[in-house]
């Protein structure tokens, strides 16, 4: 099992309920593919460094989880088609 961190930038113009549902669906994807969520960090609404899809702000989430080496690839293919996700990045954390 490897440790991973998923950074997620969500559209700031959607309703709070829809945003929470989106984040919960990402968490469900992680657990469905055998991952175990260890920490969810919500940074809230922040200004983007540059304009993405004519938006200047987004909600930032950082989800830390443990999983097999196949989990990031599965997440990538599913998160990529989510409409309200502006950007995402999944990186492996080094063992400390």
Secondary structure as UniProt FT lines:
FT   STRAND          2..11
FT   TURN            12..13
FT   HELIX           16..32
FT   TURN            33..34
FT   STRAND          36..52
FT   TURN            53..54
FT   STRAND          55..67
FT   TURN            69..70
FT   HELIX           71..79
FT   TURN            80..81
FT   TURN            83..84
FT   STRAND          85..93
//
